């Protein structure tokens, strides 16, 4: 007994997104958004931080940058400003309307 499947049946597994690949893409998109947010947040920090004595101590700029990077990562992980969503939407295969 031979059963043939119609062309509108379930797509082959090769065309379905792999869960690991989707998670990897999401992480990459969030990391990229954080990378873009870091210089913006760092400039804001410098603007509002003022010129204190603590800023002149050795290593203070490194710690400030680390804090800014952590803030950018946190913002991107919780939705950020939408850059990661745009990237993920662009990576999705196009939706084709119609039967075939």
C-alpha positions in Angstrom: 0.0 0.0 0.0 1.5 3.3 -1.2 0.4 6.6 0.3 1.4 9.8 -1.4 1.3 13.0 0.5 -0.2 16.1 -1.1 2.1 19.1 -1.7 0.3 21.0 1.0 1.1 18.6 3.7 3.5 19.2 6.6 6.9 20.5 5.3 9.9 18.3 5.7 11.9 18.5 8.9 14.8 20.2 7.1 12.6 23.3 6.5 11.5 23.6 10.1 13.6 25.8 12.3 15.7 23.9 14.8 15.0 25.0 18.4 18.7 25.4 19.1 19.2 27.5 16.0 16.3 29.7 17.0 17.7 30.2 20.5 21.1 30.9 19.1 19.7 33.5 16.7 17.7 35.2 19.5 20.8 35.4 21.7 22.9 36.8 18.8 20.2 39.4 18.1 20.1 40.5 21.8 23.9 40.6 22.0 24.0 42.7 18.9 21.4 45.1 20.3 23.5 45.4 23.6 26.6 46.1 21.5 24.7 49.0 19.8 23.3 50.3 23.1 26.6 50.3 25.0 28.2 53.4 23.4 24.8 55.3 23.6 24.5 54.5 27.3 28.2 55.3 27.9 27.8 58.7 26.4 24.8 59.3 28.6 26.7 58.2 31.7 29.5 60.6 30.9 27.1 63.5 30.3 25.2 63.0 33.5 28.1 61.7 35.6 29.8 65.0 35.9 33.4 65.5 36.9 33.9 64.0 40.3 37.1 63.0 42.1 36.0 59.3 41.8 36.1 59.5 38.0 39.8 60.5 38.2 40.9 57.4 40.1 42.8 54.8 38.0 40.4 52.1 36.6 37.3 54.2 37.1 36.5 54.4 33.4 36.9 50.6 33.1 34.4 50.0 35.9 32.0 52.5 34.4 32.3 50.8 31.0 31.7 47.4 32.6 28.6 48.7 34.4 27.3 50.3 31.1 27.8 47.0 29.3 25.9 45.1 32.0 23.1 47.7 31.8 23.0 47.3 28.0 22.9 43.5 28.2 20.1 43.7 30.8 18.1 46.1 28.6 18.5 44.0 25.5 17.5 40.8 27.4 14.3 42.4 28.5 13.3 43.7 25.1 15.6 46.7 24.6 14.5 49.2 22.1 13.4 46.7 19.5 16.5 46.2 17.4 16.7 42.5 18.3 13.0 42.0 17.2 13.7 43.6 13.9 16.7 41.4 13.3 14.8 38.3 14.1 11.9 39.3 11.9 14.4 39.8 9.1 15.9 36.4 9.6 12.6 34.5 9.4 11.7 32.9 6.0 9.2 34.9 4.0 5.6 33.9 4.4 4.1 32.8 1.1 0.4 33.1 0.6 -1.5 30.8 -1.6 -1.6 27.0 -2.1 1.8 26.2 -3.5 
